[in-house]
């Protein structure tokens, strides 16, 4: 396997978490937590919440595009099958999408956000309610990513509602 495909495989499996024999999606989601913490740390360099949220949104859109590309290459060249279970970059994207526009203050709120987002995202990712299930039948890597992205969008709506009420 050439260097390009090794890099793509590492991203797809989120540095090996997708290769775990049991619950690779759950471990892929857990693997997103350090990236979210890094994104929270970056909040300190932005002068206000609106600018940070704009940065986070642009980061998500870029990560979405990268995820689709990575998933497509995995389906076509690496695993040579539709929606390989080892590909978990889509779980990372879905989890980060669930956390969009949540701006925790301090360690306690950050831990609450991390935990609630995990539970909410995994619920929607596993149950694949409504349009979430239909979206995974799209081709060229989009289906691999879209169901998790939609689970993240729906999860985000629920998390923002809960955050507004309780925090």
FENVENMO-V331458 format. One record per backbone hydrogen bond with DSSP energy under -1.0 kcal/mol. NH is the residue of the N-H (numbers start at 0). CO is the residue of the C=O. E is the energy in kcal/mol with one decimal. If there is no record, write none. Layout:
BEGIN
NH;CO;E
NH;CO;E
END
This chain:
BEGIN
5;1;-2.2
6;2;-2.4
7;3;-2.4
8;4;-2.6
9;5;-2.5
10;6;-2.3
11;7;-2.8
12;8;-2.6
13;10;-1.2
14;9;-4.0
17;12;-2.5
18;15;-1.3
19;16;-1.3
26;22;-2.2
27;23;-2.6
28;24;-2.1
29;25;-2.4
30;26;-2.1
31;28;-1.3
32;29;-1.3
35;31;-2.3
36;32;-2.6
37;33;-2.2
38;34;-2.4
39;35;-2.5
40;36;-2.3
41;37;-2.0
43;40;-1.5
44;41;-1.9
45;42;-1.3
51;47;-2.0
52;48;-3.0
53;49;-1.8
54;50;-2.3
55;51;-3.0
56;52;-2.4
57;53;-2.4
58;54;-2.7
59;55;-2.5
60;56;-2.3
61;57;-2.2
62;58;-2.9
63;59;-2.6
64;60;-2.0
65;61;-2.4
66;62;-2.7
67;63;-2.4
68;64;-2.2
69;65;-2.9
70;66;-2.9
71;67;-2.4
72;68;-2.3
73;69;-2.2
74;70;-2.5
75;71;-2.5
76;72;-3.2
77;72;-1.4
78;73;-2.6
79;73;-1.3
86;83;-1.4
87;11;-3.4
88;11;-1.4
91;87;-1.7
92;88;-2.2
93;89;-2.5
94;90;-2.7
95;91;-2.4
96;92;-2.3
97;93;-2.1
98;94;-1.3
99;96;-1.4
101;98;-1.6
109;105;-1.8
110;106;-2.7
111;107;-2.2
112;108;-2.7
113;109;-2.6
114;110;-2.5
115;111;-3.0
116;112;-2.4
117;113;-1.8
118;114;-2.3
119;115;-2.8
120;116;-2.9
121;117;-2.5
122;118;-2.0
123;119;-2.1
124;120;-2.8
125;121;-2.5
126;122;-2.6
127;123;-1.8
131;128;-2.0
133;129;-1.1
134;130;-2.0
136;133;-1.4
137;134;-1.5
141;138;-1.3
144;140;-1.5
145;141;-3.7
146;142;-1.1
148;144;-2.4
149;145;-3.0
150;146;-2.0
151;147;-2.1
152;148;-2.3
153;149;-2.8
154;150;-2.5
155;151;-2.5
156;152;-2.1
157;153;-2.0
158;154;-2.9
159;155;-3.2
160;156;-2.0
161;157;-2.6
162;158;-3.1
163;159;-2.5
164;160;-1.8
165;161;-2.9
166;162;-2.3
END
